[in-house]
Amino acid sequence: MKSAIISLLIILAASFGFIARADEPGALIAQADSAYTSDDYARALDLYRQAADSCGTSAKLWYNIGNTYYRLGNPGMAVVAYERALRIDPSDADARTNLEFVNSRLTDRPGDKGSFLSNSLDSVCNLNTADTWAWCSFAIFCLMIGSIAVYIFGNSVTLRKAGFFAALVLLALTVAAIVVTLRSSSLMTSRTEAVITARSTILSTSPRDPKDRTEEAMLLHEGTKVSILDSVSAPGDSMTVKWYDVKVDNSHRAWIRSTDVEKI
């Protein structure tokens, strides 16, 4: 009897400890929110980061981190945080609005990226998450199966014709929805985009520090978004330095130190 009571007390203690640990991220976020409201942005950022390490990230948490970085005068990491929030939830209107605001205040204005068709497809994909698009694909597919059933088992020629043409249209929509789903999933998991976090950096025509003006490709500033095409490691003065071959827009491509950017 005594051993059973001791075992019960141990289980209860472990349960309370688990509950306390489970509630810890919520407490950290509440403290971070309070620090942010009190304009203690450095402490707020530290607490938000601790919460992310404890319970994982979410669109809301990245949104808060982005706001905090911007208040700390770090627009580059603010852009990274908002972009990560939108990777998780592309329909987050607050994160998108703040991202557009920060981008409007950046120094650099890169040209067009990609083609009209790819940009249009990405715009559609960014309307919602890959999971939502997957459910849309499944729903349209079910409607197509229903239309096929109407075509096969319809009692009249008119009904069977309607089922046949509806099935064709729904087949095309199913294929389109699957393409959007796959593209949306690719965008959410892509690690080929990065944001410049250095205040300013000179990109090089080769994977090394420019030796003179002829090897300087362009000057870019904090917050500019680039696409990573390739990477190499090159020997530096005292250590090996990793360089990224990046595309700024359709007309500009160069090399940048990996330490000057943060992958989204």
C-alpha positions as CSV (number, residue, x, y, z in Angstrom):
1,M,0.0,0.0,0.0
2,K,2.8,2.4,0.9
3,S,4.7,1.7,-2.3
4,A,1.5,2.3,-4.3
5,I,1.1,5.7,-2.7
6,I,4.7,6.6,-3.4
7,S,4.3,5.6,-7.0
8,L,1.1,7.7,-7.3
9,L,2.9,10.7,-5.9
10,I,5.8,10.3,-8.3
11,I,3.3,10.1,-11.3
12,L,1.5,13.2,-10.0
13,A,4.7,15.1,-9.6
14,A,5.8,14.1,-13.1
15,S,2.5,15.1,-14.5
16,F,2.6,18.6,-12.9
17,G,6.2,19.0,-14.2
18,F,5.0,18.1,-17.7
19,I,2.2,20.6,-17.5
20,A,4.6,23.3,-16.2
21,R,7.0,22.6,-19.1
22,A,4.1,22.6,-21.6
23,D,3.0,26.0,-20.4
24,E,6.5,27.5,-20.4
25,P,6.4,28.7,-24.0
26,G,3.1,30.4,-23.4
27,A,4.6,32.2,-20.4
28,L,7.7,33.2,-22.4
29,I,5.5,34.7,-25.1
30,A,3.4,36.5,-22.6
31,Q,6.6,38.0,-21.0
32,A,7.9,38.8,-24.5
33,D,4.6,40.6,-25.4
34,S,4.9,42.6,-22.2
35,A,8.5,43.5,-22.9
36,Y,7.6,44.6,-26.4
37,T,4.7,46.8,-25.1
38,S,7.2,48.4,-22.6
39,D,9.6,49.2,-25.5
40,D,12.2,46.7,-24.2
41,Y,12.7,45.2,-27.6
42,A,16.0,43.5,-26.9
43,R,14.5,41.5,-24.0
44,A,11.3,40.8,-26.1
45,L,13.5,39.4,-28.9
46,D,15.4,37.2,-26.5
47,L,12.1,35.9,-25.0
48,Y,10.5,35.3,-28.4
49,R,13.6,33.3,-29.5
50,Q,13.5,31.3,-26.3
51,A,9.8,30.5,-27.0
52,A,10.7,29.4,-30.5
53,D,13.4,27.1,-29.2
54,S,11.1,25.6,-26.6
55,C,7.9,25.0,-28.7
56,G,8.9,25.5,-32.3
57,T,7.9,28.4,-34.5
58,S,4.6,29.6,-35.9
59,A,3.5,32.3,-38.3
60,K,2.4,34.4,-35.4
61,L,5.7,34.0,-33.5
62,W,7.7,34.9,-36.6
63,Y,5.4,37.9,-37.1
64,N,6.2,39.1,-33.6
65,I,9.9,38.5,-34.1
66,G,9.8,40.5,-37.3
67,N,8.1,43.4,-35.6
68,T,10.7,43.3,-32.8
69,Y,13.7,43.2,-35.3
70,Y,12.2,46.2,-37.1
71,R,11.9,48.1,-33.8
72,L,15.5,47.3,-33.1
73,G,16.5,48.9,-36.4
74,N,17.3,45.6,-38.1
75,P,15.2,45.6,-41.3
76,G,17.1,42.7,-42.8
77,M,16.2,40.2,-40.1
78,A,12.7,41.7,-40.0
79,V,12.3,40.8,-43.7
80,V,13.6,37.3,-42.9
81,A,11.1,36.8,-40.1
82,Y,8.1,38.1,-42.1
83,E,9.1,35.8,-45.0
84,R,9.3,32.9,-42.7
85,A,5.9,33.7,-41.3
86,L,4.5,33.7,-44.8
87,R,6.2,30.4,-45.5
88,I,4.1,28.9,-42.7
89,D,0.9,30.8,-43.5
90,P,0.8,32.6,-46.9
91,S,-2.6,34.0,-46.0
92,D,-1.3,36.0,-43.0
93,A,-2.4,39.5,-44.0
94,D,-0.6,41.2,-41.1
95,A,2.8,39.6,-42.0
96,R,2.4,40.5,-45.7
97,T,1.4,44.1,-44.9
98,N,4.4,44.6,-42.7
99,L,6.7,42.9,-45.2
100,E,5.5,45.3,-47.9
101,F,6.0,48.3,-45.6
102,V,9.6,47.3,-44.7
103,N,10.4,46.6,-48.4
104,S,9.1,50.0,-49.3
105,R,11.7,51.6,-47.0
106,L,14.7,49.7,-48.2
107,T,17.5,51.4,-50.2
108,D,17.7,48.9,-53.1
109,R,15.1,48.5,-55.8
110,P,15.9,45.3,-57.7
111,G,14.3,44.7,-61.2
112,D,11.9,42.0,-62.2
113,K,12.6,38.4,-61.1
114,G,11.4,35.3,-63.1
115,S,8.9,35.3,-65.9
116,F,5.3,36.5,-66.0
117,L,3.9,33.0,-65.9
118,S,6.1,31.8,-63.0
119,N,5.3,35.0,-61.0
120,S,1.6,34.6,-61.7
121,L,1.7,30.9,-60.5
122,D,3.6,31.9,-57.4
123,S,1.0,34.6,-56.7
124,V,-1.8,32.0,-56.8
125,C,0.2,29.6,-54.6
126,N,0.8,32.2,-52.0
127,L,-2.9,32.7,-51.5
128,N,-3.0,29.7,-49.1
129,T,-1.0,26.9,-47.7
130,A,0.0,23.7,-49.5
131,D,-2.3,21.7,-47.2
132,T,-5.3,23.8,-48.2
133,W,-4.5,23.5,-51.9
134,A,-4.2,19.7,-51.4
135,W,-7.7,19.5,-49.9
136,C,-9.0,21.6,-52.8
137,S,-7.4,19.2,-55.2
138,F,-9.1,16.3,-53.4
139,A,-12.5,18.0,-53.4
140,I,-12.3,18.8,-57.1
141,F,-11.2,15.2,-57.8
142,C,-14.3,13.9,-55.9
143,L,-16.6,16.2,-57.9
144,M,-15.0,14.8,-61.1
145,I,-15.7,11.3,-59.9
146,G,-19.3,12.3,-59.3
147,S,-19.5,13.8,-62.8
148,I,-18.2,10.6,-64.3
149,A,-20.8,8.6,-62.3
150,V,-23.5,10.9,-63.7
151,Y,-22.2,10.3,-67.2
152,I,-22.2,6.6,-66.8
153,F,-25.5,6.1,-64.9
154,G,-27.5,9.2,-66.1
155,N,-31.1,8.4,-67.2
156,S,-31.1,10.9,-70.1
157,V,-28.8,12.0,-72.9
158,T,-28.8,15.6,-71.6
159,L,-27.8,14.5,-68.1
160,R,-25.1,12.3,-69.5
161,K,-23.7,15.1,-71.7
162,A,-23.6,17.4,-68.7
163,G,-21.8,14.8,-66.7
164,F,-19.3,14.3,-69.5
165,F,-18.4,17.9,-70.0
166,A,-18.3,18.6,-66.3
167,A,-15.9,15.8,-65.8
168,L,-13.6,17.2,-68.5
169,V,-13.6,20.7,-66.9
170,L,-13.1,19.2,-63.4
171,L,-10.2,17.0,-64.7
172,A,-8.4,20.2,-65.9
173,L,-9.1,21.9,-62.6
174,T,-7.8,18.8,-60.7
175,V,-4.5,18.9,-62.7
176,A,-4.2,22.7,-62.1
177,A,-4.9,22.3,-58.4
178,I,-2.3,19.5,-58.1
179,V,0.3,21.7,-59.9
180,V,-0.5,24.6,-57.5
181,T,-0.2,22.2,-54.5
182,L,3.2,20.9,-55.6
183,R,4.5,24.4,-56.3
184,S,3.1,25.8,-53.0
185,S,4.9,22.9,-51.1
186,S,8.1,23.7,-53.0
187,L,7.9,27.4,-52.1
188,M,7.3,26.6,-48.4
189,T,10.3,24.3,-48.1
190,S,12.7,26.1,-50.5
191,R,16.1,27.1,-49.1
192,T,17.3,29.0,-52.1
193,E,16.2,32.4,-51.1
194,A,18.1,34.7,-48.7
195,V,18.0,38.3,-47.4
196,I,21.1,40.5,-47.0
197,T,21.6,41.2,-43.3
198,A,24.8,43.3,-43.5
199,R,24.2,47.0,-43.5
200,S,25.8,47.1,-47.0
201,T,28.0,44.7,-49.0
202,I,29.9,44.7,-52.2
203,L,29.2,41.7,-54.4
204,S,32.0,40.3,-56.4
205,T,32.4,38.9,-59.9
206,S,34.1,35.8,-58.5
207,P,33.9,33.9,-55.2
208,R,36.5,36.1,-53.3
209,D,36.9,39.6,-52.0
210,P,37.2,42.1,-54.8
211,K,40.9,43.0,-55.3
212,D,40.0,46.2,-57.3
213,R,37.1,48.0,-58.8
214,T,37.0,45.7,-61.8
215,E,36.0,42.8,-59.6
216,E,33.2,44.7,-57.9
217,A,29.9,43.7,-59.3
218,M,27.4,45.9,-57.3
219,L,26.7,47.4,-53.9
220,L,23.6,46.1,-52.1
221,H,22.1,47.1,-48.8
222,E,20.3,45.4,-45.9
223,G,17.0,43.8,-46.6
224,T,17.5,43.0,-50.3
225,K,16.2,39.6,-51.2
226,V,18.3,37.4,-53.5
227,S,18.1,33.9,-54.9
228,I,20.9,31.4,-54.3
229,L,22.0,29.6,-57.4
230,D,25.2,27.9,-56.2
231,S,27.8,28.0,-53.4
232,V,31.5,27.3,-53.1
233,S,34.0,27.4,-50.2
234,A,37.1,29.5,-50.9
235,P,40.2,30.1,-48.7
236,G,40.3,33.5,-47.0
237,D,42.9,35.3,-44.9
238,S,42.6,33.1,-41.8
239,M,39.7,30.7,-42.6
240,T,37.6,29.1,-45.3
241,V,34.9,31.4,-46.5
242,K,31.6,30.3,-48.1
243,W,30.4,32.2,-51.0
244,Y,27.0,32.2,-52.7
245,D,26.3,32.8,-56.4
246,V,23.2,34.8,-56.2
247,K,20.6,36.3,-58.6
248,V,19.4,39.7,-57.6
249,D,17.0,40.1,-60.5
250,N,16.8,39.0,-64.2
251,S,19.7,41.3,-65.1
252,H,22.1,41.0,-62.2
253,R,24.0,38.0,-60.8
254,A,27.1,38.0,-58.6
255,W,28.9,36.4,-55.6
256,I,28.3,37.3,-52.0
257,R,29.8,36.2,-48.7
258,S,27.5,33.7,-46.8
259,T,28.0,35.7,-43.7
260,D,26.3,38.8,-45.3
261,V,23.0,37.0,-45.8
262,E,20.4,34.9,-43.9
263,K,18.5,32.1,-45.6
264,I,14.8,32.4,-45.3
